[in-house]
Amino acid sequence: MFDIGWTEILVIAVVAIIVVGPKDLPRMLRSLGRYAGQLKRTAGEFRSQFDEAIRESELDELRTSLKDATDMNPINQIKDSVTDSLKPLEDTANDIKGGIEKPVETKKDAAKDSASDDKPDKKADTEAKSDAEAKADTEAAATKSGGAAS
């Protein structure tokens, strides 16, 4: 950082001894050491807070990218695309199913209507059959009696 060699340090030490004096020099170096330590601690705290802020920022980015990665799950994407592409087919199938069910219901309704209409016709048929049977019985009886008389 600073390009201070041994010769520069020697010059600074000689000047300090001359200016401060040999008697107060240890006290001054102790104070300088304390200030240097305080400065290092402050710089370390600042650096750790700065690193923590960067880590939090990176963690937020990591969380965001992880969430995006889970959202971009290929299986979910395939499932969504298949579901979306099959939607028109599903609608068409429902239309066809509805078209098939309506005629079946109409046939059932028609069968019910014809069944209710057939009941009086069945009575008429039954009456017609019973009239025809009665005539046949009468003719058979006449034939027997006529055949016996002749």
C-alpha positions as CSV (number, residue, x, y, z in Angstrom):
1,M,0.0,0.0,0.0
2,F,2.5,2.6,1.1
3,D,6.0,2.1,-0.3
4,I,7.9,2.7,2.9
5,G,11.3,1.0,3.1
6,W,13.6,0.5,6.0
7,T,15.5,3.7,5.3
8,E,12.3,5.8,5.6
9,I,11.4,4.0,8.8
10,L,14.8,4.8,10.2
11,V,14.5,8.5,9.3
12,I,11.0,8.7,11.0
13,A,12.4,7.0,14.2
14,V,15.3,9.4,14.4
15,V,13.0,12.4,13.9
16,A,10.6,11.1,16.5
17,I,13.5,10.6,19.1
18,I,14.7,14.1,18.4
19,V,11.2,15.8,18.5
20,V,9.6,13.7,21.4
21,G,12.6,12.8,23.3
22,P,13.8,9.5,24.5
23,K,11.9,9.8,27.7
24,D,8.4,10.2,26.2
25,L,9.0,8.0,23.1
26,P,7.6,4.7,24.7
27,R,4.4,6.5,25.8
28,M,4.0,8.0,22.3
29,L,4.5,4.6,20.6
30,R,2.0,3.0,23.0
31,S,-0.6,5.7,22.1
32,L,0.2,5.3,18.4
33,G,-0.3,1.5,18.8
34,R,-3.7,2.0,20.5
35,Y,-4.8,4.3,17.7
36,A,-3.6,2.0,15.0
37,G,-5.4,-0.9,16.7
38,Q,-8.6,1.2,17.0
39,L,-8.2,2.1,13.3
40,K,-7.8,-1.6,12.4
41,R,-10.9,-2.6,14.4
42,T,-13.0,0.1,12.9
43,A,-11.8,-0.9,9.4
44,G,-12.5,-4.5,10.2
45,E,-16.0,-3.7,11.4
46,F,-16.7,-1.6,8.3
47,R,-15.4,-4.4,6.1
48,S,-17.5,-7.1,7.9
49,Q,-20.6,-4.9,7.6
50,F,-19.9,-4.3,4.0
51,D,-19.3,-8.0,3.4
52,E,-22.5,-8.9,5.2
53,A,-24.4,-6.4,3.0
54,I,-22.9,-8.0,-0.1
55,R,-23.7,-11.5,1.2
56,E,-27.3,-10.5,1.9
57,S,-27.5,-9.0,-1.5
58,E,-26.1,-12.2,-3.0
59,L,-28.5,-14.3,-0.9
60,D,-31.4,-12.3,-2.1
61,E,-30.2,-12.8,-5.7
62,L,-29.7,-16.5,-4.9
63,R,-33.2,-16.8,-3.4
64,T,-34.6,-15.0,-6.5
65,S,-32.7,-17.2,-8.9
66,L,-33.7,-20.4,-6.9
67,K,-37.3,-19.3,-7.0
68,D,-37.1,-18.7,-10.7
69,A,-35.4,-22.1,-11.1
70,T,-38.3,-23.8,-9.3
71,D,-40.8,-21.9,-11.3
72,M,-38.9,-23.0,-14.5
73,N,-39.2,-26.6,-13.5
74,P,-39.2,-28.4,-16.9
75,I,-41.9,-30.9,-15.8
76,N,-44.2,-28.0,-14.8
77,Q,-43.5,-26.2,-18.0
78,I,-44.2,-29.4,-20.0
79,K,-47.4,-30.1,-18.0
80,D,-48.6,-26.5,-18.5
81,S,-47.9,-26.5,-22.2
82,V,-49.6,-29.9,-22.7
83,T,-52.6,-28.7,-20.7
84,D,-52.8,-25.5,-22.7
85,S,-52.4,-27.4,-26.0
86,L,-55.1,-29.9,-25.1
87,K,-57.6,-27.3,-24.0
88,P,-59.1,-26.9,-27.5
89,L,-59.4,-30.7,-27.8
90,E,-61.1,-30.9,-24.5
91,D,-63.5,-28.2,-25.5
92,T,-64.2,-30.1,-28.8
93,A,-64.7,-33.3,-26.8
94,N,-67.2,-31.6,-24.5
95,D,-69.1,-30.2,-27.5
96,I,-69.2,-33.7,-29.1
97,K,-70.2,-35.3,-25.8
98,G,-72.9,-32.7,-25.4
99,G,-74.1,-33.3,-29.0
100,I,-74.3,-37.1,-28.3
101,E,-76.1,-36.7,-25.0
102,K,-78.8,-34.4,-26.3
103,P,-80.0,-36.8,-29.0
104,V,-79.9,-39.7,-26.5
105,E,-82.0,-37.6,-24.1
106,T,-84.3,-36.7,-27.0
107,K,-84.6,-40.4,-28.0
108,K,-85.4,-41.2,-24.4
109,D,-88.0,-38.4,-24.2
110,A,-89.4,-39.6,-27.5
111,A,-89.5,-43.2,-26.3
112,K,-91.3,-42.0,-23.1
113,D,-93.7,-40.0,-25.2
114,S,-94.3,-42.9,-27.6
115,A,-94.7,-45.2,-24.6
116,S,-97.3,-43.0,-23.2
117,D,-98.9,-42.7,-26.7
118,D,-98.5,-46.5,-27.2
119,K,-100.5,-47.4,-24.1
120,P,-103.8,-46.2,-25.6
121,D,-102.8,-47.8,-28.9
122,K,-102.1,-51.0,-27.0
123,K,-105.6,-50.9,-25.6
124,A,-106.9,-50.3,-29.1
125,D,-104.8,-53.2,-30.3
126,T,-105.9,-55.4,-27.5
127,E,-109.5,-54.5,-28.2
128,A,-108.9,-55.1,-31.9
129,K,-107.3,-58.5,-31.1
130,S,-110.1,-59.4,-28.7
131,D,-112.6,-58.5,-31.4
132,A,-110.7,-60.6,-34.0
133,E,-110.4,-63.5,-31.6
134,A,-114.1,-63.2,-30.8
135,K,-114.9,-63.4,-34.5
136,A,-112.5,-66.3,-35.0
137,D,-114.0,-68.1,-32.1
138,T,-117.5,-67.4,-33.4
139,E,-116.5,-68.6,-36.9
140,A,-114.9,-71.7,-35.4
141,A,-118.0,-72.4,-33.4
142,A,-120.2,-71.9,-36.4
143,T,-118.0,-74.2,-38.5
144,K,-118.2,-76.9,-35.8
145,S,-121.9,-76.6,-35.4
146,G,-122.4,-76.2,-39.2
147,G,-120.1,-79.0,-39.9
148,A,-121.8,-81.2,-37.3
149,A,-125.2,-80.3,-38.8
150,S,-124.2,-81.0,-42.3
